[in-house]
Amino acid sequence: MKPPYQITNKIIELIASISEKIGEVNSAYLYKPPTELRKRNRVKTIQSSLEIEGNSLSLEQVTAILDNKRVIAPKKDILEVKNAIKVYANLDSFNPTSLTSFCKAHSMLMHELIDNPGKIRTKPVGIIKGSVITHVAPPGNIVKSLLTDLFDYLKKDKDLLLIKSCVFHYETEFIHPFMDGNGRMGRLWQTVILKQYSPVFEFLPIESLIKARQLEYYKILGESDNQGNSTGFIEFMLQIISQSLEELLTSQNVNLTSNDRIAIYKEKIGIDSFTRQDYMRHFKDISSATASRDLKVAVDKGILIKTGDKRTTQYRFKNKN
């Protein structure tokens, strides 16, 4: 059964804007941002998503934990960060359309934080803000079937992936499939889904913009519950996605390093052989000397295999398998 929502003019406009920005991201080689930017955005993602759920650690403390430095803070908060670091480091291992993979991610995210992490709830649960019950989740005995339908929708529906990612995020919050950790799972899995649309979403700190608009985020969730559809939430999240892409395009000041260029080109070329000229055609703003230096360093590091000489020189990436 397809989750209820409507495609509005606002949604169409936002999708067009996002598509245009993705084109700019690709032109600027930012679909895999530079190393320092990736690390900085990953920290922002983890810290923001956990702060929404009450975690007290700062960006500096999360960075320290990522760098294996000692941090003095509540044990639970540190464990939440360590679990999140592990999960986000393993994004490529998750299958976005697999309920089993979804539960595996929850098990990693909530390891030693709750009983039976990764297990779909069978008990009733509600969300309380102060003394007010703001959401009563569906009964535990139908959660499994609701999730099965949701993953079927994700796998088979013909709507755009951008829309389906927002719908899935909302429906995860509505169904509340686990006893705890549902908010961070909804945000995490939207990222897992969006990675199929563009690799840039792996390191785009969407969660930091949600945190900045946290009250509005919860207000929209509540309004969507009352209206019985996720239309408003889709519009809200598409705005967040568009804004995060805009910030990536206008605020990043990190230049691509040799390692960044090599990593980007590896994703493009795969196992095919190529020449220095091929490499320079992809990175039009570098000199022949810079291209030669990039390729020599990669050969010396064992990343590339070089064959031929002078004009007949060919390169290919070493197959780790």
N, C-alpha and C positions, 0 to 999 in steps of 0.2 A: 504494500500500500504506500503510495507516494505521500510524503509529508506535505501538509497544506501551506502554500504560499503563492503569491502572484508576481509576475514579471512586470514591473512598473517602468515608466519612462525614466525615472531617476536611476533605476538599476541598469537600464540600457546605456544611459549616459556615463555612469561610473565604469561600466565594463569597457566602453570605448576609450575612456581616459586611461584606465589601467593598461589596456592593450598598447596604447600609444607610448606609455611610459616604459613598458617592457621592451618595446622596440629601441627606445633611447638607451636603456640599460644594456641591451645587447650590443649596440653600436659603441658604447663606452667600455666594453669588456667587463662590465660589472655584474654579469650573471654569476660569476664566482668572484666576489669582492676580494681585494688585496688582503693578505694574511692578517695584518694588524686590525683592519676593519672587521674582518670575520670574527676575530677573538673579542673585540670590543662589543660587537653586536650580540654575540652569543652570551656574554656576561649580562648585557642589558635585558636580553630575553629571559634568562633564568631568574635574575633578581626581580624583574617586574612581575612575572607570572607568580612567583612565590610571595611577593609582597602583597599582591591582591588577596592572597589567602592568609595573610597575617604574619608572614615571616619577617623577622626584624633585621636581617643582614643587609648591609649596604653594598653598593657596587664594588667598593674597595675590598670589602671582606670576601665577596664572591670571587673576585679576581684572585685574591690571595689563596683561597681554597683551590681554585683552578690551577694555580701555580704550585700546589702542594706545600703551601706555607701554613704555619700554625695560626689559628684564629680562636680568640676567646669569645665565646657566644653560647647561647643555650644549645645543648646537645641535639635537641630535636631540629632546631633551625639549621644546624650544620649538616645533619643527616639529610634533610630535605634538599639542600644545595648539592651535596655529593650525589644523591640519587638523580637529581635533575641533570647534572653534568654528564653522568653516565648515559642517561636516556638520550639527550641531545647529541652526544657523541656517536650514538648508534642509530641515528635517523635512517640511514640507508638500509638498515636491516629490517625495517618495518614495512609490511605490505599494507598499503592504505585501504584496501578493500577486504581485509581479512579480520574477522572478529577474534580469531585466535591471536593474531599479532597485536591487536588492540589490547587484549587482556595481558599479553606478555609485557607490553609497554607499561601498563598500570602496575604490574607486579614489580618492575624495576623502579618505577617512580615512587612507589609507596613501601618499598622494602624496609621492614622493621619499624614502620610507622603505624601500621594498622594490622589487625589480625586478617589472615587470608588475603593478602594483596593479590590482585589479578582475578579474584573470584567475583562473578556477577552476583549482586545482592538478591536475596529472596525475602528479605524483611521490609516492612514499610519504612519510609524515611521522608522527612520534610525539612525545609530550610526555615530557620527562625532568625529574625533580625530584632534584637532586643527582646521584647515580649510578644512580638507579632509573628505569626506564621505567614511567610511570604510565598511559599510554594510547597504544595503537597505532591510528591512524585507519584507516578503510577504504581499500583500494587506490585509487590515483589514477584508474584507468581506469573506476571506477564512480561517482565523485563527482558527475558531471553528472546521471546518472540518479537518484541519491539525492536531489539537490536538486530535480529536477523533480517527484519524488514528494512531497517535503516541501511544495513550493509548491502542488501540487494538493490536498494535505490542508488546507492553510491556506485555500485558496479554496473548497473544496467540502464539507468536513466540517461536520456539523451541531452539533458540540460548541460550548460557549460560548467566546467570544473570549478570555476570561480564561484558560481552560485552554489554548487553542491557542497563546496567546502564550508560555506557560511551556514547552509542548512544543517549540515552534520554537526557543526559547532553548537548551534542552537538546540538541536534535538538531543545532543548529549547532555546539555544542561537540563533540559526538560525531563528526560527519562531518568537521569541520575542513576546510571547503571551500577555504581559501586557505593559502598557505605561512606567512603570519603575519597577525596582527590578528583572529583568530577570536573570541577572548574579548570584545573590545570590540564586534565586530559582533553577537554574540549578544545582548549587553545593549542595544545601540543598536536592533536590529530588534524586540526585545520592546517597546520604547517606541514605535516606529513602528506596531506592531500595536495596542497599547493605546490610542493616540490615537483609534482608531475607536470604542472603547468609551466614552471620555470625554476631552474636550480637556484636562482637568486633568493627564493623564499626560505631556503635552509638557514640563511644568515640574516634575514630581515627581521629586526626587532619589533614585530607587530605588537607584542605584549606590552612594550613600554608605552605605546600610544594608547592602548586599552587602559593601562594603569592611570595615565594622565586624564582619562575621561571615565574613570571607574564608576562614578555615581550615574553617569549617563548610560554606561554599559549595563548596569543592573536595572536601571529604569526601563531601558529598551527590552531587556529580557522579560521583565514583569509585564510590560505592555503587550508583548507578543504572546505571553501566556493568556492574558485576558482576551485578546483578539482571536486566539485559536489558530494563529498562523505565524510564520517567521519572516514575513515580508519586511517589516520594519527593522528587524535584526539584520537581514541581508543587506539592506541599504546602509545601515550603520557600519557593518564590518567592511563593506566595499569602500566606504569613505576612509576607514582606517588603513586598508591596504593601499589605496591610492596615495594617501598622505605619507605612508612609510616609503613608498617608491620615490615620491617627490623629494623627501629628505635625503634619501640615498643619492639622488642625482644632483642635488644642490649643496649638500653639506659635507660630502666626503672629500677630504683633502689628502688622501693617501695615494701616492703614485704606485703604479705597478712595478714590482721588482722583477728581476730575472726569473726567480722561482715562480712568481705569480704567472708570468707570461707562459712559461713552460707548462705549468699545470693547466692553464686555460687551453693551450693548443693541444695538449694530450686529450682533453675531453672532446675537442673538435675532430681531430685526425684519427684517433683510435689506434689501430694496429697498422695503418697504411704507411708506406714509405713517403718521404717528402724531401724537398730541397730547401736550401736557405731562402731561395726566392719565394717558395710557397709560404714559408714562415713570415717573410717580410710583407707578403701580400695581405696576410691576416692582420699584422700589426704595422699599419701604414705609417705610423708616426715615429718609428725607430730607424736608426741608420744601419747601414750594412755592417759596420764595425760592432754595433750593439748586438745585432742578430748573430753574428759570428761568435761573439763572446757568450751569449746565452747558450748557444748550441754546444760550444766547447765545454762550458761548465757542466752542462747536463750529461755530456759524454763522459767527462772525468768522474762524475758522481755515479756513473753506471745507470743513469736514467734512460739515456739514448744509446743506440748502437749505430755506429758510423761505418759506412761502406763506400768504396770508391775513393777517388782523389780529384781534387780541384773541381773541374766542371762536371765530373761524373759523380760527385759526392752525393750520397743519399743518407737520410737518417730515418730511424724508426724507433718507437718507444719499446723498451724492453718489456717483454711479457713476464709478469711476476709469477704466473702459473707455470 
